[in-house]
């Protein structure tokens, strides 16, 4: 079945460091891929998404490219800030008829130190 | 934001009591979901709805029931709360058509003593 694997955390970086959070997936068909972010004490919110192979999603300085050949959707940011400290979730769509669901990774906690 | 509210935001209850959590949305989204979030388990789907009165089980549905009598409201009921149901519960919604993004509420923190 469909699944998502993302790197375990916690990840700790200094401000202005480069960030990569790995996400790989297993899927049949052509799912859409998502990154969500959860700030402390809040619900999840969409960070970026890509709907087909080679698409690049981007938002708030974060980027991820849908790589079908490596079944990956790694999240990157060139220079992190303290305000980026959060938990990041990778997900893929898994739709069949009325069954519209997202398959979730376990989340990666990021802490950015000043 | 999809205009999703959850109530209550915090609740403490005792083992064996029934508990109902409410999710309300103002976006007329067709799909609604209940998740629980626990350390080490990420997000796990409890139940979801694909329309009024149309619901189905998720991966961790035992001990939970849901109802959706109108588009904007999705209720989650713990029939007889247990300590293992202590968790943070999130409601999410998704529209129809090609848009698959889910929009989340702020969560309900439930403690079962």
Interface residues (C-beta under 8 A of the other chain):
Chain A: X32 X34 X42 X43 X44 X45 X46 X49 X89 X93 X95 X98 X99 X100 X101 X102 X104 X105 X106 X107
Chain B: X4 X31 X33 X40 X41 X42 X43 X45 X48 X50 X51 X54 X56 X58 X90 X92 X94 X100 X101 X102 X103 X104 X105 X106 X107
